[in-house]
Amino acid sequence: MAIDKPHLEFHTVDMTEGFASPPGYPAGIQQKILAGYLDEEKKVGNRTRLLRFEPGVFTTKPFVHDYYEEVYLISGDLTVGNDENGEGGESFPPNTYACRPPGAYHGPFKSEKGCLLVEIHYYP
């Protein structure tokens, strides 16, 4: 059972509304779904989302999920591998990309100045 994305032509994306914190994320990290839907219970679907970090926000635990994830850092800074206090890790600049298969541990994450990511999630 696939979940298709709608046909969407170029349109202006409202960057002031429609963002919400995903479950399990700190309040300073918000997502905006651009297209699609990922059903994690039935393990089907695909989605494209924007994910933004407010300055200074960080997560404290690694993430692992059972779907593919492609991430492109559009703007700002993103640090990968910080500790539970937000210290350490490797910082990445804009125009960097990651592709993670199901089961790959990644993170925790932080952003000193804030950042904007585009992410694509899909099941095999």
Biopython code that builds the backbone (N, CA, C, O; Angstrom):
import numpy as np
from Bio.PDB.StructureBuilder import StructureBuilder

atoms = [
    (1, "MET", "N", (0.850, -1.182, 0.000)),
    (1, "MET", "CA", (0.000, 0.000, 0.000)),
    (1, "MET", "C", (0.892, 1.239, 0.000)),
    (1, "MET", "O", (1.468, 1.590, 1.029)),
    (2, "ALA", "N", (1.003, 1.886, -1.124)),
    (2, "ALA", "CA", (1.808, 3.107, -1.214)),
    (2, "ALA", "C", (0.960, 4.323, -0.874)),
    (2, "ALA", "O", (-0.255, 4.335, -1.072)),
    (3, "ILE", "N", (1.617, 5.321, -0.368)),
    (3, "ILE", "CA", (0.948, 6.600, -0.126)),
    (3, "ILE", "C", (1.576, 7.593, -1.079)),
    (3, "ILE", "O", (2.735, 7.977, -0.920)),
    (4, "ASP", "N", (0.803, 8.007, -2.071)),
    (4, "ASP", "CA", (1.325, 8.890, -3.100)),
    (4, "ASP", "C", (1.340, 10.335, -2.648)),
    (4, "ASP", "O", (0.550, 10.758, -1.804)),
    (5, "LYS", "N", (2.260, 11.075, -3.233)),
    (5, "LYS", "CA", (2.307, 12.517, -3.017)),
    (5, "LYS", "C", (1.458, 13.180, -4.096)),
    (5, "LYS", "O", (1.348, 12.666, -5.209)),
    (6, "PRO", "N", (0.854, 14.331, -3.763)),
    (6, "PRO", "CA", (0.031, 15.031, -4.763)),
    (6, "PRO", "C", (0.910, 15.728, -5.799)),
    (6, "PRO", "O", (2.101, 15.943, -5.574)),
    (7, "HIS", "N", (0.319, 16.070, -6.916)),
    (7, "HIS", "CA", (0.983, 16.898, -7.921)),
    (7, "HIS", "C", (0.953, 18.338, -7.415)),
    (7, "HIS", "O", (-0.117, 18.925, -7.254)),
    (8, "LEU", "N", (2.121, 18.894, -7.168)),
    (8, "LEU", "CA", (2.241, 20.276, -6.699)),
    (8, "LEU", "C", (3.195, 21.016, -7.621)),
    (8, "LEU", "O", (4.352, 20.623, -7.769)),
    (9, "GLU", "N", (2.722, 22.072, -8.232)),
    (9, "GLU", "CA", (3.592, 22.926, -9.042)),
    (9, "GLU", "C", (4.285, 23.929, -8.130)),
    (9, "GLU", "O", (3.967, 24.018, -6.944)),
    (10, "PHE", "N", (5.227, 24.679, -8.679)),
    (10, "PHE", "CA", (5.926, 25.685, -7.892)),
    (10, "PHE", "C", (4.928, 26.638, -7.251)),
    (10, "PHE", "O", (4.010, 27.149, -7.892)),
    (11, "HIS", "N", (5.145, 26.853, -5.972)),
    (11, "HIS", "CA", (4.306, 27.782, -5.216)),
    (11, "HIS", "C", (5.132, 28.312, -4.054)),
    (11, "HIS", "O", (6.115, 27.690, -3.651)),
    (12, "THR", "N", (4.748, 29.426, -3.532)),
    (12, "THR", "CA", (5.454, 30.014, -2.411)),
    (12, "THR", "C", (5.156, 29.220, -1.144)),
    (12, "THR", "O", (3.998, 28.939, -0.837)),
    (13, "VAL", "N", (6.195, 28.865, -0.418)),
    (13, "VAL", "CA", (6.043, 28.154, 0.845)),
    (13, "VAL", "C", (6.030, 29.200, 1.961)),
    (13, "VAL", "O", (6.965, 29.988, 2.107)),
    (14, "ASP", "N", (4.963, 29.187, 2.734)),
    (14, "ASP", "CA", (4.829, 30.119, 3.856)),
    (14, "ASP", "C", (5.763, 29.670, 4.976)),
    (14, "ASP", "O", (5.532, 28.635, 5.602)),
    (15, "MET", "N", (6.801, 30.433, 5.226)),
    (15, "MET", "CA", (7.792, 30.080, 6.243)),
    (15, "MET", "C", (7.427, 30.618, 7.629)),
    (15, "MET", "O", (8.192, 30.449, 8.579)),
    (16, "THR", "N", (6.265, 31.265, 7.749)),
    (16, "THR", "CA", (5.851, 31.818, 9.038)),
    (16, "THR", "C", (4.790, 30.970, 9.735)),
    (16, "THR", "O", (4.571, 31.135, 10.935)),
    (17, "GLU", "N", (4.130, 30.071, 9.014)),
    (17, "GLU", "CA", (3.060, 29.259, 9.590)),
    (17, "GLU", "C", (3.203, 27.798, 9.195)),
    (17, "GLU", "O", (3.905, 27.457, 8.243)),
    (18, "GLY", "N", (2.522, 26.943, 9.949)),
    (18, "GLY", "CA", (2.459, 25.530, 9.614)),
    (18, "GLY", "C", (3.597, 24.692, 10.169)),
    (18, "GLY", "O", (3.723, 23.520, 9.815)),
    (19, "PHE", "N", (4.422, 25.259, 11.025)),
    (19, "PHE", "CA", (5.508, 24.516, 11.662)),
    (19, "PHE", "C", (5.042, 24.032, 13.031)),
    (19, "PHE", "O", (4.318, 24.737, 13.733)),
    (20, "ALA", "N", (5.461, 22.822, 13.406)),
    (20, "ALA", "CA", (5.144, 22.257, 14.721)),
    (20, "ALA", "C", (6.262, 21.319, 15.139)),
    (20, "ALA", "O", (6.931, 20.727, 14.293)),
    (21, "SER", "N", (6.465, 21.184, 16.432)),
    (21, "SER", "CA", (7.502, 20.273, 16.927)),
    (21, "SER", "C", (7.067, 18.834, 16.696)),
    (21, "SER", "O", (5.963, 18.452, 17.084)),
    (22, "PRO", "N", (7.927, 18.024, 16.062)),
    (22, "PRO", "CA", (7.593, 16.606, 15.902)),
    (22, "PRO", "C", (7.599, 15.911, 17.268)),
    (22, "PRO", "O", (8.278, 16.373, 18.185)),
    (23, "PRO", "N", (6.862, 14.824, 17.416)),
    (23, "PRO", "CA", (6.856, 14.102, 18.693)),
    (23, "PRO", "C", (8.276, 13.700, 19.099)),
    (23, "PRO", "O", (9.039, 13.180, 18.285)),
    (24, "GLY", "N", (8.618, 13.946, 20.363)),
    (24, "GLY", "CA", (9.911, 13.566, 20.891)),
    (24, "GLY", "C", (11.029, 14.562, 20.666)),
    (24, "GLY", "O", (12.158, 14.324, 21.095)),
    (25, "TYR", "N", (10.746, 15.666, 20.006)),
    (25, "TYR", "CA", (11.760, 16.687, 19.742)),
    (25, "TYR", "C", (11.601, 17.842, 20.726)),
    (25, "TYR", "O", (10.502, 18.090, 21.222)),
    (26, "PRO", "N", (12.698, 18.550, 21.010)),
    (26, "PRO", "CA", (12.578, 19.748, 21.846)),
    (26, "PRO", "C", (11.725, 20.813, 21.162)),
    (26, "PRO", "O", (11.582, 20.802, 19.939)),
    (27, "ALA", "N", (11.165, 21.723, 21.935)),
    (27, "ALA", "CA", (10.268, 22.757, 21.398)),
    (27, "ALA", "C", (10.939, 23.650, 20.362)),
    (27, "ALA", "O", (10.241, 24.204, 19.513)),
    (28, "GLY", "N", (12.247, 23.814, 20.391)),
    (28, "GLY", "CA", (12.943, 24.687, 19.450)),
    (28, "GLY", "C", (13.234, 24.067, 18.104)),
    (28, "GLY", "O", (13.914, 24.675, 17.277)),
    (29, "ILE", "N", (12.726, 22.853, 17.866)),
    (29, "ILE", "CA", (12.867, 22.197, 16.561)),
    (29, "ILE", "C", (11.470, 21.988, 16.014)),
    (29, "ILE", "O", (10.622, 21.382, 16.669)),
    (30, "GLN", "N", (11.230, 22.495, 14.803)),
    (30, "GLN", "CA", (9.896, 22.386, 14.203)),
    (30, "GLN", "C", (9.994, 21.825, 12.790)),
    (30, "GLN", "O", (10.987, 22.014, 12.088)),
    (31, "GLN", "N", (8.930, 21.126, 12.396)),
    (31, "GLN", "CA", (8.832, 20.607, 11.043)),
    (31, "GLN", "C", (7.643, 21.222, 10.329)),
    (31, "GLN", "O", (6.675, 21.668, 10.945)),
    (32, "LYS", "N", (7.751, 21.231, 9.017)),
    (32, "LYS", "CA", (6.636, 21.607, 8.156)),
    (32, "LYS", "C", (6.610, 20.582, 7.028)),
    (32, "LYS", "O", (7.560, 20.494, 6.249)),
    (33, "ILE", "N", (5.534, 19.809, 6.935)),
    (33, "ILE", "CA", (5.406, 18.801, 5.890)),
    (33, "ILE", "C", (5.090, 19.518, 4.577)),
    (33, "ILE", "O", (4.128, 20.282, 4.492)),
    (34, "LEU", "N", (5.906, 19.265, 3.563)),
    (34, "LEU", "CA", (5.676, 19.861, 2.245)),
    (34, "LEU", "C", (4.794, 18.973, 1.383)),
    (34, "LEU", "O", (3.928, 19.466, 0.660)),
    (35, "ALA", "N", (5.012, 17.654, 1.460)),
    (35, "ALA", "CA", (4.204, 16.719, 0.669)),
    (35, "ALA", "C", (4.349, 15.326, 1.254)),
    (35, "ALA", "O", (5.381, 14.978, 1.826)),
    (36, "GLY", "N", (3.292, 14.532, 1.099)),
    (36, "GLY", "CA", (3.335, 13.141, 1.476)),
    (36, "GLY", "C", (2.952, 12.888, 2.915)),
    (36, "GLY", "O", (2.589, 13.793, 3.666)),
    (37, "TYR", "N", (3.048, 11.614, 3.269)),
    (37, "TYR", "CA", (2.694, 11.155, 4.607)),
    (37, "TYR", "C", (3.470, 9.872, 4.865)),
    (37, "TYR", "O", (3.568, 9.015, 3.986)),
    (38, "LEU", "N", (4.011, 9.738, 6.048)),
    (38, "LEU", "CA", (4.738, 8.540, 6.444)),
    (38, "LEU", "C", (3.953, 7.853, 7.546)),
    (38, "LEU", "O", (3.764, 8.422, 8.621)),
    (39, "ASP", "N", (3.495, 6.636, 7.288)),
    (39, "ASP", "CA", (2.758, 5.861, 8.278)),
    (39, "ASP", "C", (3.740, 4.907, 8.946)),
    (39, "ASP", "O", (4.056, 3.851, 8.399)),
    (40, "GLU", "N", (4.225, 5.282, 10.135)),
    (40, "GLU", "CA", (5.252, 4.492, 10.817)),
    (40, "GLU", "C", (4.699, 3.216, 11.424)),
    (40, "GLU", "O", (5.469, 2.296, 11.700)),
    (41, "GLU", "N", (3.395, 3.125, 11.642)),
    (41, "GLU", "CA", (2.807, 1.885, 12.150)),
    (41, "GLU", "C", (2.682, 0.845, 11.044)),
    (41, "GLU", "O", (3.029, -0.318, 11.247)),
    (42, "LYS", "N", (2.191, 1.253, 9.876)),
    (42, "LYS", "CA", (2.033, 0.331, 8.744)),
    (42, "LYS", "C", (3.302, 0.208, 7.911)),
    (42, "LYS", "O", (3.408, -0.662, 7.047)),
    (43, "LYS", "N", (4.268, 1.092, 8.181)),
    (43, "LYS", "CA", (5.556, 1.092, 7.504)),
    (43, "LYS", "C", (5.428, 1.287, 6.000)),
    (43, "LYS", "O", (5.990, 0.543, 5.197)),
    (44, "VAL", "N", (4.659, 2.326, 5.653)),
    (44, "VAL", "CA", (4.484, 2.698, 4.247)),
    (44, "VAL", "C", (4.533, 4.215, 4.121)),
    (44, "VAL", "O", (4.356, 4.947, 5.095)),
    (45, "GLY", "N", (4.773, 4.657, 2.916)),
    (45, "GLY", "CA", (4.672, 6.064, 2.612)),
    (45, "GLY", "C", (6.000, 6.762, 2.436)),
    (45, "GLY", "O", (7.074, 6.165, 2.512)),
    (46, "ASN", "N", (5.876, 8.055, 2.196)),
    (46, "ASN", "CA", (7.031, 8.914, 2.005)),
    (46, "ASN", "C", (6.607, 10.339, 2.276)),
    (46, "ASN", "O", (5.444, 10.700, 2.091)),
    (47, "ARG", "N", (7.553, 11.147, 2.715)),
    (47, "ARG", "CA", (7.231, 12.541, 2.976)),
    (47, "ARG", "C", (8.458, 13.400, 2.719)),
    (47, "ARG", "O", (9.598, 12.948, 2.823)),
    (48, "THR", "N", (8.193, 14.624, 2.389)),
    (48, "THR", "CA", (9.223, 15.642, 2.279)),
    (48, "THR", "C", (8.863, 16.717, 3.281)),
    (48, "THR", "O", (7.730, 17.195, 3.315)),
    (49, "ARG", "N", (9.843, 17.099, 4.106)),
    (49, "ARG", "CA", (9.563, 18.093, 5.128)),
    (49, "ARG", "C", (10.719, 19.078, 5.245)),
    (49, "ARG", "O", (11.855, 18.798, 4.860)),
    (50, "LEU", "N", (10.386, 20.232, 5.787)),
    (50, "LEU", "CA", (11.397, 21.167, 6.247)),
    (50, "LEU", "C", (11.539, 20.948, 7.740)),
    (50, "LEU", "O", (10.552, 20.717, 8.437)),
    (51, "LEU", "N", (12.763, 21.019, 8.229)),
    (51, "LEU", "CA", (13.024, 20.921, 9.661)),
    (51, "LEU", "C", (13.926, 22.087, 10.025)),
    (51, "LEU", "O", (14.976, 22.289, 9.415)),
    (52, "ARG", "N", (13.509, 22.851, 11.024)),
    (52, "ARG", "CA", (14.335, 23.993, 11.418)),
    (52, "ARG", "C", (14.635, 23.936, 12.903)),
    (52, "ARG", "O", (13.815, 23.526, 13.725)),
    (53, "PHE", "N", (15.845, 24.364, 13.204)),
    (53, "PHE", "CA", (16.335, 24.462, 14.585)),
    (53, "PHE", "C", (16.449, 25.937, 14.927)),
    (53, "PHE", "O", (16.984, 26.721, 14.143)),
    (54, "GLU", "N", (15.955, 26.313, 16.079)),
    (54, "GLU", "CA", (16.203, 27.652, 16.585)),
    (54, "GLU", "C", (17.632, 27.690, 17.129)),
    (54, "GLU", "O", (18.172, 26.643, 17.486)),
    (55, "PRO", "N", (18.256, 28.866, 17.201)),
    (55, "PRO", "CA", (19.629, 28.950, 17.707)),
    (55, "PRO", "C", (19.768, 28.351, 19.106)),
    (55, "PRO", "O", (18.951, 28.591, 19.995)),
    (56, "GLY", "N", (20.839, 27.558, 19.269)),
    (56, "GLY", "CA", (21.166, 26.987, 20.567)),
    (56, "GLY", "C", (20.439, 25.711, 20.938)),
    (56, "GLY", "O", (20.733, 25.129, 21.982)),
    (57, "VAL", "N", (19.503, 25.255, 20.123)),
    (57, "VAL", "CA", (18.717, 24.065, 20.452)),
    (57, "VAL", "C", (19.520, 22.807, 20.133)),
    (57, "VAL", "O", (20.271, 22.765, 19.158)),
    (58, "PHE", "N", (19.347, 21.775, 20.977)),
    (58, "PHE", "CA", (20.020, 20.504, 20.708)),
    (58, "PHE", "C", (19.175, 19.344, 21.200)),
    (58, "PHE", "O", (18.331, 19.490, 22.085)),
    (59, "THR", "N", (19.425, 18.188, 20.603)),
    (59, "THR", "CA", (18.824, 16.940, 21.065)),
    (59, "THR", "C", (19.853, 16.231, 21.939)),
    (59, "THR", "O", (21.035, 16.572, 21.912)),
    (60, "THR", "N", (19.407, 15.248, 22.711)),
    (60, "THR", "CA", (20.301, 14.625, 23.689)),
    (60, "THR", "C", (20.558, 13.143, 23.443)),
    (60, "THR", "O", (21.449, 12.569, 24.069)),
    (61, "LYS", "N", (19.818, 12.523, 22.567)),
    (61, "LYS", "CA", (19.971, 11.091, 22.298)),
    (61, "LYS", "C", (20.071, 10.860, 20.790)),
    (61, "LYS", "O", (19.527, 11.636, 20.005)),
    (62, "PRO", "N", (20.776, 9.778, 20.381)),
    (62, "PRO", "CA", (20.791, 9.434, 18.949)),
    (62, "PRO", "C", (19.397, 9.013, 18.477)),
    (62, "PRO", "O", (18.551, 8.595, 19.267)),
    (63, "PHE", "N", (19.190, 9.135, 17.181)),
    (63, "PHE", "CA", (17.950, 8.709, 16.538)),
    (63, "PHE", "C", (18.224, 7.425, 15.752)),
    (63, "PHE", "O", (19.332, 7.220, 15.258)),
    (64, "VAL", "N", (17.213, 6.566, 15.641)),
    (64, "VAL", "CA", (17.256, 5.409, 14.754)),
    (64, "VAL", "C", (15.814, 5.150, 14.319)),
    (64, "VAL", "O", (14.898, 5.188, 15.141)),
    (65, "HIS", "N", (15.615, 4.887, 13.038)),
    (65, "HIS", "CA", (14.270, 4.603, 12.535)),
    (65, "HIS", "C", (14.347, 3.569, 11.425)),
    (65, "HIS", "O", (15.429, 3.249, 10.933)),
    (66, "ASP", "N", (13.192, 3.052, 11.037)),
    (66, "ASP", "CA", (13.141, 1.948, 10.083)),
    (66, "ASP", "C", (12.817, 2.391, 8.660)),
    (66, "ASP", "O", (12.334, 1.586, 7.864)),
    (67, "TYR", "N", (13.069, 3.634, 8.332)),
    (67, "TYR", "CA", (12.871, 4.152, 6.976)),
    (67, "TYR", "C", (14.129, 4.878, 6.524)),
    (67, "TYR", "O", (14.975, 5.243, 7.341)),
    (68, "TYR", "N", (14.245, 5.083, 5.217)),
    (68, "TYR", "CA", (15.347, 5.860, 4.668)),
    (68, "TYR", "C", (15.142, 7.339, 4.988)),
    (68, "TYR", "O", (14.016, 7.819, 5.116)),
    (69, "GLU", "N", (16.258, 8.040, 5.114)),
    (69, "GLU", "CA", (16.211, 9.468, 5.376)),
    (69, "GLU", "C", (17.320, 10.143, 4.567)),
    (69, "GLU", "O", (18.492, 9.779, 4.662)),
    (70, "GLU", "N", (16.922, 11.129, 3.774)),
    (70, "GLU", "CA", (17.883, 11.971, 3.072)),
    (70, "GLU", "C", (17.740, 13.381, 3.632)),
    (70, "GLU", "O", (16.628, 13.887, 3.783)),
    (71, "VAL", "N", (18.871, 14.013, 3.939)),
    (71, "VAL", "CA", (18.869, 15.316, 4.592)),
    (71, "VAL", "C", (19.817, 16.250, 3.854)),
    (71, "VAL", "O", (20.962, 15.895, 3.573)),
    (72, "TYR", "N", (19.326, 17.451, 3.542)),
    (72, "TYR", "CA", (20.147, 18.490, 2.908)),
    (72, "TYR", "C", (20.080, 19.737, 3.782)),
    (72, "TYR", "O", (18.995, 20.248, 4.061)),
    (73, "LEU", "N", (21.241, 20.223, 4.212)),
    (73, "LEU", "CA", (21.327, 21.422, 5.040)),
    (73, "LEU", "C", (21.304, 22.647, 4.132)),
    (73, "LEU", "O", (22.273, 22.927, 3.427)),
    (74, "ILE", "N", (20.184, 23.375, 4.157)),
    (74, "ILE", "CA", (19.993, 24.540, 3.294)),
    (74, "ILE", "C", (20.744, 25.748, 3.825)),
    (74, "ILE", "O", (21.478, 26.410, 3.091)),
    (75, "SER", "N", (20.554, 26.029, 5.108)),
    (75, "SER", "CA", (21.170, 27.230, 5.680)),
    (75, "SER", "C", (21.468, 27.009, 7.155)),
    (75, "SER", "O", (20.873, 26.145, 7.798)),
    (76, "GLY", "N", (22.402, 27.803, 7.687)),
    (76, "GLY", "CA", (22.763, 27.732, 9.088)),
    (76, "GLY", "C", (23.843, 26.702, 9.340)),
    (76, "GLY", "O", (24.580, 26.327, 8.429)),
    (77, "ASP", "N", (23.936, 26.243, 10.582)),
    (77, "ASP", "CA", (24.944, 25.275, 10.989)),
    (77, "ASP", "C", (24.264, 24.106, 11.687)),
    (77, "ASP", "O", (23.259, 24.282, 12.375)),
    (78, "LEU", "N", (24.812, 22.926, 11.507)),
    (78, "LEU", "CA", (24.296, 21.734, 12.169)),
    (78, "LEU", "C", (25.476, 20.939, 12.704)),
    (78, "LEU", "O", (26.407, 20.620, 11.963)),
    (79, "THR", "N", (25.435, 20.624, 13.986)),
    (79, "THR", "CA", (26.464, 19.796, 14.612)),
    (79, "THR", "C", (25.875, 18.419, 14.860)),
    (79, "THR", "O", (24.746, 18.289, 15.334)),
    (80, "VAL", "N", (26.646, 17.396, 14.536)),
    (80, "VAL", "CA", (26.232, 16.002, 14.704)),
    (80, "VAL", "C", (27.134, 15.343, 15.739)),
    (80, "VAL", "O", (28.358, 15.445, 15.652)),
    (81, "GLY", "N", (26.542, 14.673, 16.711)),
    (81, "GLY", "CA", (27.298, 13.894, 17.670)),
    (81, "GLY", "C", (27.619, 14.613, 18.965)),
    (81, "GLY", "O", (28.565, 14.243, 19.661)),
    (82, "ASN", "N", (26.844, 15.640, 19.300)),
    (82, "ASN", "CA", (27.051, 16.306, 20.592)),
    (82, "ASN", "C", (26.646, 15.373, 21.734)),
    (82, "ASN", "O", (25.978, 14.362, 21.518)),
    (83, "ASP", "N", (27.064, 15.733, 22.960)),
    (83, "ASP", "CA", (26.679, 14.940, 24.119)),
    (83, "ASP", "C", (25.344, 15.438, 24.687)),
    (83, "ASP", "O", (24.707, 16.315, 24.103)),
    (84, "GLU", "N", (24.928, 14.880, 25.817)),
    (84, "GLU", "CA", (23.633, 15.227, 26.413)),
    (84, "GLU", "C", (23.557, 16.663, 26.919)),
    (84, "GLU", "O", (22.470, 17.161, 27.212)),
    (85, "ASN", "N", (24.711, 17.333, 27.022)),
    (85, "ASN", "CA", (24.747, 18.742, 27.424)),
    (85, "ASN", "C", (24.889, 19.678, 26.221)),
    (85, "ASN", "O", (25.025, 20.889, 26.390)),
    (86, "GLY", "N", (24.858, 19.125, 25.026)),
    (86, "GLY", "CA", (25.003, 19.941, 23.821)),
    (86, "GLY", "C", (26.438, 20.276, 23.481)),
    (86, "GLY", "O", (26.688, 21.156, 22.657)),
    (87, "GLU", "N", (27.387, 19.591, 24.099)),
    (87, "GLU", "CA", (28.811, 19.871, 23.877)),
    (87, "GLU", "C", (29.410, 18.885, 22.878)),
    (87, "GLU", "O", (28.990, 17.731, 22.797)),
    (88, "GLY", "N", (30.407, 19.363, 22.110)),
    (88, "GLY", "CA", (31.145, 18.495, 21.203)),
    (88, "GLY", "C", (30.413, 18.231, 19.907)),
    (88, "GLY", "O", (29.443, 18.916, 19.582)),
    (89, "GLY", "N", (30.874, 17.241, 19.171)),
    (89, "GLY", "CA", (30.306, 16.880, 17.882)),
    (89, "GLY", "C", (31.043, 17.524, 16.728)),
    (89, "GLY", "O", (31.979, 18.297, 16.932)),
    (90, "GLU", "N", (30.622, 17.206, 15.516)),
    (90, "GLU", "CA", (31.210, 17.742, 14.289)),
    (90, "GLU", "C", (30.220, 18.689, 13.623)),
    (90, "GLU", "O", (29.073, 18.321, 13.373)),
    (91, "SER", "N", (30.665, 19.908, 13.338)),
    (91, "SER", "CA", (29.796, 20.928, 12.751)),
    (91, "SER", "C", (29.863, 20.879, 11.230)),
    (91, "SER", "O", (30.927, 20.671, 10.646)),
    (92, "PHE", "N", (28.697, 21.077, 10.593)),
    (92, "PHE", "CA", (28.600, 21.068, 9.137)),
    (92, "PHE", "C", (27.998, 22.387, 8.654)),
    (92, "PHE", "O", (27.108, 22.940, 9.300)),
    (93, "PRO", "N", (28.491, 22.892, 7.506)),
    (93, "PRO", "CA", (27.985, 24.141, 6.935)),
    (93, "PRO", "C", (26.849, 23.866, 5.940)),
    (93, "PRO", "O", (26.550, 22.709, 5.647)),
    (94, "PRO", "N", (26.221, 24.922, 5.425)),
    (94, "PRO", "CA", (25.195, 24.748, 4.387)),
    (94, "PRO", "C", (25.741, 23.975, 3.183)),
    (94, "PRO", "O", (26.949, 23.906, 2.955)),
    (95, "ASN", "N", (24.819, 23.404, 2.433)),
    (95, "ASN", "CA", (25.116, 22.635, 1.221)),
    (95, "ASN", "C", (25.840, 21.344, 1.529)),
    (95, "ASN", "O", (26.703, 20.907, 0.767)),
    (96, "THR", "N", (25.482, 20.724, 2.665)),
    (96, "THR", "CA", (25.958, 19.382, 2.983)),
    (96, "THR", "C", (24.757, 18.438, 3.019)),
    (96, "THR", "O", (23.624, 18.865, 3.239)),
    (97, "TYR", "N", (25.023, 17.152, 2.801)),
    (97, "TYR", "CA", (23.970, 16.171, 2.548)),
    (97, "TYR", "C", (24.291, 14.875, 3.289)),
    (97, "TYR", "O", (25.457, 14.511, 3.444)),
    (98, "ALA", "N", (23.250, 14.185, 3.744)),
    (98, "ALA", "CA", (23.369, 12.853, 4.342)),
    (98, "ALA", "C", (22.266, 11.954, 3.790)),
    (98, "ALA", "O", (21.156, 12.412, 3.520)),
    (99, "CYS", "N", (22.582, 10.680, 3.628)),
    (99, "CYS", "CA", (21.590, 9.675, 3.241)),
    (99, "CYS", "C", (21.763, 8.500, 4.194)),
    (99, "CYS", "O", (22.829, 7.889, 4.260)),
    (100, "ARG", "N", (20.693, 8.192, 4.933)),
    (100, "ARG", "CA", (20.767, 7.166, 5.968)),
    (100, "ARG", "C", (19.786, 6.027, 5.656)),
    (100, "ARG", "O", (18.599, 6.267, 5.435)),
    (101, "PRO", "N", (20.292, 4.789, 5.642)),
    (101, "PRO", "CA", (19.382, 3.659, 5.456)),
    (101, "PRO", "C", (18.649, 3.332, 6.750)),
    (101, "PRO", "O", (19.022, 3.834, 7.810)),
    (102, "PRO", "N", (17.613, 2.499, 6.683)),
    (102, "PRO", "CA", (16.922, 2.085, 7.901)),
    (102, "PRO", "C", (17.900, 1.470, 8.886)),
    (102, "PRO", "O", (18.803, 0.730, 8.497)),
    (103, "GLY", "N", (17.715, 1.779, 10.171)),
    (103, "GLY", "CA", (18.535, 1.213, 11.219)),
    (103, "GLY", "C", (19.819, 1.959, 11.527)),
    (103, "GLY", "O", (20.549, 1.559, 12.434)),
    (104, "ALA", "N", (20.120, 3.033, 10.802)),
    (104, "ALA", "CA", (21.348, 3.798, 11.043)),
    (104, "ALA", "C", (21.165, 4.728, 12.239)),
    (104, "ALA", "O", (20.245, 5.545, 12.270)),
    (105, "TYR", "N", (22.047, 4.594, 13.215)),
    (105, "TYR", "CA", (22.029, 5.513, 14.357)),
    (105, "TYR", "C", (22.655, 6.830, 13.924)),
    (105, "TYR", "O", (23.682, 6.834, 13.245)),
    (106, "HIS", "N", (22.042, 7.961, 14.314)),
    (106, "HIS", "CA", (22.554, 9.281, 13.932)),
    (106, "HIS", "C", (22.163, 10.308, 14.991)),
    (106, "HIS", "O", (21.138, 10.189, 15.662)),
    (107, "GLY", "N", (23.021, 11.323, 15.113)),
    (107, "GLY", "CA", (22.796, 12.343, 16.121)),
    (107, "GLY", "C", (23.553, 12.017, 17.384)),
    (107, "GLY", "O", (24.427, 11.150, 17.383)),
    (108, "PRO", "N", (23.226, 12.701, 18.459)),
    (108, "PRO", "CA", (22.327, 13.841, 18.606)),
    (108, "PRO", "C", (22.771, 15.032, 17.744)),
    (108, "PRO", "O", (23.846, 15.022, 17.145)),
    (109, "PHE", "N", (21.904, 16.061, 17.702)),
    (109, "PHE", "CA", (22.120, 17.222, 16.839)),
    (109, "PHE", "C", (21.989, 18.520, 17.626)),
    (109, "PHE", "O", (21.284, 18.589, 18.633)),
    (110, "LYS", "N", (22.683, 19.543, 17.144)),
    (110, "LYS", "CA", (22.510, 20.881, 17.697)),
    (110, "LYS", "C", (22.799, 21.896, 16.607)),
    (110, "LYS", "O", (23.404, 21.583, 15.582)),
    (111, "SER", "N", (22.353, 23.114, 16.851)),
    (111, "SER", "CA", (22.651, 24.222, 15.952)),
    (111, "SER", "C", (22.946, 25.453, 16.793)),
    (111, "SER", "O", (22.118, 25.870, 17.603)),
    (112, "GLU", "N", (24.118, 26.031, 16.603)),
    (112, "GLU", "CA", (24.517, 27.223, 17.348)),
    (112, "GLU", "C", (23.721, 28.449, 16.912)),
    (112, "GLU", "O", (23.240, 29.210, 17.751)),
    (113, "LYS", "N", (23.580, 28.641, 15.594)),
    (113, "LYS", "CA", (22.941, 29.849, 15.047)),
    (113, "LYS", "C", (21.570, 29.581, 14.449)),
    (113, "LYS", "O", (20.914, 30.497, 13.955)),
    (114, "GLY", "N", (21.134, 28.321, 14.493)),
    (114, "GLY", "CA", (19.887, 27.940, 13.850)),
    (114, "GLY", "C", (20.168, 27.379, 12.467)),
    (114, "GLY", "O", (21.201, 27.676, 11.866)),
    (115, "CYS", "N", (19.251, 26.572, 11.968)),
    (115, "CYS", "CA", (19.442, 26.009, 10.626)),
    (115, "CYS", "C", (18.105, 25.607, 10.026)),
    (115, "CYS", "O", (17.086, 25.506, 10.709)),
    (116, "LEU", "N", (18.153, 25.381, 8.706)),
    (116, "LEU", "CA", (16.996, 24.893, 7.956)),
    (116, "LEU", "C", (17.444, 23.709, 7.120)),
    (116, "LEU", "O", (18.414, 23.792, 6.367)),
    (117, "LEU", "N", (16.719, 22.599, 7.266)),
    (117, "LEU", "CA", (17.012, 21.363, 6.545)),
    (117, "LEU", "C", (15.817, 20.980, 5.690)),
    (117, "LEU", "O", (14.677, 21.285, 6.039)),
    (118, "VAL", "N", (16.073, 20.312, 4.570)),
    (118, "VAL", "CA", (15.003, 19.632, 3.843)),
    (118, "VAL", "C", (15.275, 18.141, 3.999)),
    (118, "VAL", "O", (16.397, 17.681, 3.792)),
    (119, "GLU", "N", (14.242, 17.393, 4.363)),
    (119, "GLU", "CA", (14.377, 15.961, 4.597)),
    (119, "GLU", "C", (13.356, 15.192, 3.773)),
    (119, "GLU", "O", (12.214, 15.620, 3.606)),
    (120, "ILE", "N", (13.801, 14.037, 3.260)),
    (120, "ILE", "CA", (12.928, 13.123, 2.539)),
    (120, "ILE", "C", (12.995, 11.792, 3.271)),
    (120, "ILE", "O", (14.076, 11.237, 3.469)),
    (121, "HIS", "N", (11.832, 11.282, 3.674)),
    (121, "HIS", "CA", (11.730, 10.012, 4.407)),
    (121, "HIS", "C", (10.888, 9.051, 3.569)),
    (121, "HIS", "O", (9.873, 9.440, 2.993)),
    (122, "TYR", "N", (11.326, 7.780, 3.510)),
    (122, "TYR", "CA", (10.550, 6.807, 2.748)),
    (122, "TYR", "C", (10.902, 5.394, 3.193)),
    (122, "TYR", "O", (12.015, 5.119, 3.641)),
    (123, "TYR", "N", (9.923, 4.507, 3.056)),
    (123, "TYR", "CA", (10.137, 3.097, 3.357)),
    (123, "TYR", "C", (10.632, 2.385, 2.106)),
    (123, "TYR", "O", (10.312, 2.782, 0.985)),
    (124, "PRO", "N", (11.434, 1.304, 2.313)),
    (124, "PRO", "CA", (11.952, 0.567, 1.144)),
    (124, "PRO", "C", (10.839, -0.070, 0.336)),
    (124, "PRO", "O", (11.105, -0.723, -0.674)),
]
sb = StructureBuilder()
sb.init_structure("model")
sb.init_model(0)
sb.init_chain("A")
sb.init_seg("    ")
for serial, (resi, resn, name, xyz) in enumerate(atoms, 1):
    if name == "N":
        sb.init_residue(resn, " ", resi, " ")
    sb.init_atom(name, np.array(xyz, "f"), 0.0, 1.0, " ", f" {name:<3s}", serial, name[0])
structure = sb.get_structure()
